[in-house]
């Protein structure tokens, strides 16, 4: 486990300084660095909770990553909180070039979460997809060993419950009219 306590800093909750030296060394030594959210020093507030979701976004900006995996307490993103009747796992959620998502989701805002909960997790994943034009796959899954083995070792999501964000840019007005006329 790589601690961010002494190597990352925020200012009013936004990352302002970070050092990826330990993460980089772990990668060089063929280790998979595992990070989680933590309390860090904050210039304005004294301390702040740095979400693991924000860490993921920053690491995707800093390193050439193969995939971003958000490990959660359920199998992925659901149409509504998974414990509610009728909730269904969304296997794919489309993300446009601005980070907008195609799915209508009902999230549980009554559960306290200082890092923004599932809404923030989805928003940050969508930002990763949009910023990298879909070149970095973003997955949401449970922490069970079989699921993580399939994703991390076998590079496969077949046969497991997982949500994948898929890059689907909206057509521009010119592209839209061109496809209607058969010209592109």
Secondary structure by P-SEA (a helix, b strand, c coil): cccccccccccccccccccaaaaaaaaaacccccccbbbbbbcccccccccaaaaaaaaaaccccccccccccccccccccccccccccccbbbbccccccccccccccccccccccaaaaaaaaaaaaaaacccbbbbbbcccaaaaaacccccccccccbbbbbbbbcccaaaaaaaaaccc
